[in-house]
Structures are given as structure tokens and as C-alpha cells.
Amino acid sequence: MKDHRADAIRRLADAGIDNPRLDGRLLWDASQRNPGIFESFVKRRLAHEPIAYIVGYKEFWSLEFIVEPGVLIPRPATETIIEQVFDRYADIGAPLKILDLGTGSGCLLTALLKEYPNARGLGIDESEKALSVAARNIERNGVQTRAEIKRGNWMENLDCGWDVIVSNPPYIPTGDIPGLDPDVRDYEPLAALDGGPDGLDAVRALAAGFRRLLKGTAFVEIGIGQAESAQILMADAGLSVHHIAADLAGIPRVVVTGP
Ligand SMILES: C[S@@+](CC[C@H](N)C(=O)[O-])C[C@H]1O[C@@H](n2cnc3c(N)ncnc32)[C@H](O)[C@@H]1O
């Protein structure tokens, strides 16, 4: 059986898949309850389907999240949002009211509710598929008594007075989508990626809503090269930008803003 794994790693490498050894091992481990499925897993990966969709989960903030086609796979850079919330809200016992806009798999909302045991939160997404996966992740990680999720368009029809608003909105300029890696372009949901002509459509919508609904601090993920424009958009909406935090690769990644 070990030969099957070595053979799969060679085929993944020959097909130009990044990290063939790691992927081969993850697929192998995930197929152990049903070894007959290994070859179909390898074929899916050879077609560039992301590992997380094949094995059905992804780790984020050391928690496990179910992921399925139709839901964005959580990214390590998004953990920068959680770190920034910690920086500004050091009291983990605080009864924060947290709003997660574009909750997707529910990773941000779930991780924050795990870290702040007295907080309550609401996750919003326009995608029914995302909401059904978020509901399962919230339950799986044991925060269901403090979390609510709702279908919606950003902040439309929401109450005001949020202590913390987090969002990782779609921010890829429409024209850049065809040039994305096939793993992303051909598999992850367009509605989670496409940020309009300059990638900032969602940031514009969020900035307008923060002014009305935010009591404390908002943390918004942005794409490469968007820091200056995002800062101007927040300022134009009458908000103060406290800080733009870099991710572990040193890329300006999270706008920290408030009234
Ligand atoms: C980049 S994904 C982020 C998912 C998750 N928060 C994460 O960080 O992995 C953006 C999410 O925003 C949702 N979305 C896009 N447009 C929206 C809108 N107008 N209102 C609410 N959610 C929206 C998408 O369905 C997607 O789940």
C-alpha cells in the first residue's frame, strides 16, 4: 500500500501540484477508513481540486472546519483578524457583541466565540450553502448557544451597537479572476472572490454601514495593494483608521477602523 502512496506523490509532482509529498500524505491519511477511495482522491487532486474539499475539512485557528464546494476554504492570512481583535480586546471575559459579515464557513465567528466565552455573535452571508456549512461548524465547535447566522446582504436590516465587526469580504478585482491558480479559480465560489472592477465593492459597502452600526472596532481583510484605497474609503465614510495590520508574510492585510 505504501507503494500506492509513493506512486501518487510522483504523479502529483509530475503534474506540477505544489507540495506533492504533503498532499499525498493528507490524501492517504484521509482515505484510511476506506482505502479504496485513495485513487479517486488522487485523481481529484490531479485535476487541481483543493485538498480541503477532497478531505472535507480545513484547520483555522487550531480548530477544525468542515468545508465543501460552494464555501471558501479558510486561509491562514485571515487569522490576522483574530490576532488584531486580541490586540484591541485583551479582556477575554468581555461580553462582546460580534458581527461577522460574509461568514462563509463560519471560521471567524466560531474562533472568536471560542476565545471570548462571554461573547455573542451573528454571522451574515448571502449564500445559503455557506450558511448551512457555518451552522454545522458552529455546532461542531460547541458555540451554538451564543451564535446566530442569517442570510443577508452585508449590513442591510441589522441593528446597531456592535462592539466588534469582522469581515473577510470578496476583494479580488474581476479582471484578475481568470489569472488565479486553477485550484482557486475553478473550484472556490466566485461570490467569495470577486470584489468588482477594483476589488473594493464590498469594502465600500462595509465602510458605509460601519458608520451606522459600529460602536467599537471593525477589522476588515483586504487584498494585496489595497491598503491605501481602503484607508481612503474608510476616511471618506467618516471613520478613523487606527491601524493596518500585516499578515505573517508582511502584506498589509487587515484594516482596523472605528467611528
Ligand atoms: C472571502 S469569503 C470569506 C468567508 C469566511 N469569512 C472566511 O474568512 O473564510 C466572503 C464571503 O462573503 C459572502 N458574500 C459575498 N457577497 C455578500 C453580500 N453582499 N452579503 C453578505 N455576504 C456576502 C460570500 O458568500 C462569502 O462567503
The ligand as a Gaussian input file, in Angstrom:
#p B3LYP/6-31G(d) Opt

LIG

0 1
 C      -13.866000      35.709000       1.116000
 S      -15.297000      34.828000       1.692000
 C      -14.952000      34.777000       3.432000
 C      -15.513000      33.601000       4.162000
 C      -15.023000      33.452000       5.611000
 N      -15.390000      34.608000       6.403000
 C      -13.515000      33.257000       5.649000
 O      -12.811000      34.201000       6.058000
 O      -13.034000      32.189000       5.250000
 C      -16.539000      36.063000       1.526000
 C      -17.946000      35.645000       1.894000
 O      -18.801000      36.778000       1.693000
 C      -20.036000      36.309000       1.179000
 N      -20.689000      37.449000       0.489000
 C      -20.425000      37.935000      -0.747000
 N      -21.251000      38.973000      -1.012000
 C      -22.033000      39.164000       0.093000
 C      -23.069000      40.090000       0.419000
 N      -23.461000      41.027000      -0.438000
 N      -23.642000      39.998000       1.637000
 C      -23.251000      39.025000       2.512000
 N      -22.285000      38.109000       2.251000
 C      -21.671000      38.175000       1.043000
 C      -19.662000      35.155000       0.283000
 O      -20.767000      34.294000       0.060000
 C      -18.516000      34.507000       1.075000
 O      -18.999000      33.500000       1.925000

